[in-house]
Structures are given as structure tokens and as C-alpha cells.
Amino acid sequence: MQRTNPSAATISNRCSSLGGMAGGGYGRGAGIPLKDRVRAGQHPEPAPIRAVAEPPPQPGRHCWITLPVDASQPRPGLLLEWRRAGHLWEGRVIYAAQLRPGRWASVEEWLPAELLTTE
């Protein structure tokens, strides 16, 4: 036989008989964003005209790491930047490597340019 707490049932019934919950006190905006709402009799200020600017160039480029740290087959990565290392070039890349079977981690490292390819 299962016992029930009569006071919990009474509270539950009282709450459900109070009706719907309030809407948070902000009223309904008829789907109009706050920035576009104005009081009756007021006129909204026109939005300033903005010049269309070119977005900054994306520094990241897709690449293939021919010898990833987990020594598996070539893996896709993201080339973030280049630097000069003596008379050679290195690329800073980020890619996923398998640490243990089924366990992956992101790797960020500087690799010689000859370990990176676009194909």
C-alpha cells in the first residue's frame, strides 16, 4: 500500500486552480522588437546610415597535415599563420589527433611548411 501526503495534493490542487501564470510583467509587444517600439505621439528617430565595410580578411585556411602528432594518415587542419624559422617557413596549425582509442583532442603546433599541403 502506497501512502500519499495529503498536504502535497492540496497544494498541487490549489496551484493548478489559480489559473495561468503571468507573462513576466512586460506585456505583449505584438512581435515588435524593443528598439522599434515608440510611445503614441512620438516618432522614431531615423537610423543612421552606415557605410558598408569589408569584413576583415579571414586568416584561417584549410590545409592537410601530412604527418600529425599521432602518426596516422594525413588529417585536415586549419592553418592560422606563417612565420619564418631561419631560412625555412613554419605554419601554425590546429587539428584533431587521437590520444587513445576513441579519445580525441585538439592539437595546436608549429609545423615545417613541407608537412603541410592544400590537397
C-alpha positions as CSV (number, residue, x, y, z in Angstrom):
1,M,0.0,0.0,0.0
2,Q,1.4,3.4,-1.0
3,R,0.9,6.4,1.2
4,T,0.4,9.8,-0.2
5,N,0.9,13.1,1.5
6,P,-2.5,14.9,1.7
7,S,-1.0,18.3,2.1
8,A,1.1,18.0,-1.1
9,A,-2.0,17.0,-3.0
10,T,-3.9,20.0,-1.6
11,I,-1.1,22.4,-2.5
12,S,-0.9,21.0,-6.0
13,N,-4.7,21.4,-6.5
14,R,-4.6,25.0,-5.2
15,C,-1.8,26.0,-7.6
16,S,-3.5,24.5,-10.6
17,S,-6.8,26.2,-9.7
18,L,-5.2,29.7,-9.7
19,G,-5.1,29.9,-13.5
20,G,-2.3,30.6,-15.9
21,M,1.0,32.2,-15.0
22,A,1.6,35.9,-15.5
23,G,3.6,36.9,-18.6
24,G,6.5,38.4,-16.7
25,G,5.1,41.9,-16.3
26,Y,6.3,43.2,-19.6
27,G,3.1,42.9,-21.5
28,R,2.9,41.8,-25.1
29,G,4.8,43.6,-27.8
30,A,3.0,42.2,-30.8
31,G,6.3,40.8,-32.0
32,I,7.8,44.3,-32.3
33,P,11.4,44.4,-31.0
34,L,12.0,46.9,-28.2
35,K,14.3,49.0,-30.3
36,D,11.5,49.6,-32.8
37,R,8.7,50.4,-30.2
38,V,7.7,54.1,-29.6
39,R,5.1,55.8,-27.5
40,A,2.0,57.1,-29.0
41,G,2.5,60.6,-30.4
42,Q,6.3,60.1,-30.8
43,H,8.1,59.5,-34.0
44,P,11.1,57.2,-34.1
45,E,14.5,58.7,-34.9
46,P,15.8,57.5,-38.3
47,A,18.6,55.1,-38.0
48,P,22.0,56.5,-39.1
49,I,23.1,55.3,-42.5
50,R,26.2,53.1,-42.0
51,A,28.8,52.6,-44.7
52,V,29.2,49.0,-45.7
53,A,32.6,48.0,-44.7
54,E,34.5,45.0,-45.9
55,P,34.9,42.3,-43.3
56,P,38.4,41.7,-42.1
57,P,40.2,39.0,-44.1
58,Q,39.9,35.6,-42.7
59,P,43.3,34.4,-41.5
60,G,42.4,30.7,-41.3
61,R,42.9,28.5,-44.3
62,H,42.2,24.8,-44.8
63,C,45.2,22.5,-45.0
64,W,46.3,18.9,-44.7
65,I,48.8,17.9,-42.1
66,T,50.8,15.1,-43.7
67,L,52.3,13.8,-40.5
68,P,50.0,14.5,-37.5
69,V,51.3,14.1,-34.0
70,D,49.5,10.7,-33.6
71,A,51.5,9.5,-36.7
72,S,48.4,8.4,-38.5
73,Q,47.2,9.2,-42.1
74,P,47.1,12.8,-43.2
75,R,44.5,14.8,-41.4
76,P,42.6,18.1,-42.2
77,G,43.5,21.1,-40.2
78,L,43.3,24.8,-40.1
79,L,46.4,26.9,-40.9
80,L,46.3,30.0,-38.7
81,E,49.5,31.9,-39.6
82,W,53.0,31.6,-41.1
83,R,56.4,32.5,-39.6
84,R,60.0,32.4,-40.7
85,A,62.2,29.9,-38.9
86,G,65.8,30.6,-40.1
87,H,65.7,30.1,-43.9
88,L,62.5,27.9,-43.7
89,W,58.8,28.6,-43.2
90,E,56.6,27.2,-40.5
91,G,52.8,27.2,-40.2
92,R,50.8,27.3,-37.0
93,V,48.0,24.8,-37.4
94,I,45.2,23.3,-35.3
95,Y,43.8,19.8,-35.9
96,A,42.3,16.8,-34.1
97,A,44.5,13.9,-33.0
98,Q,43.7,10.6,-31.4
99,L,45.3,10.4,-27.9
100,R,44.0,7.0,-27.1
101,P,41.5,4.7,-28.9
102,G,38.3,6.7,-29.1
103,R,39.8,9.8,-27.2
104,W,40.5,12.8,-29.4
105,A,42.0,16.2,-28.6
106,S,42.8,19.4,-30.4
107,V,46.5,20.0,-31.2
108,E,48.0,23.4,-32.0
109,E,51.6,23.4,-33.1
110,W,54.1,25.0,-35.5
111,L,55.0,22.6,-38.3
112,P,57.5,22.9,-41.1
113,A,55.9,24.0,-44.4
114,E,56.9,20.7,-46.1
115,L,54.5,18.9,-43.7
116,L,51.5,21.0,-44.9
117,T,49.6,20.7,-48.2
118,T,46.4,22.0,-49.7
119,E,45.5,18.6,-51.3
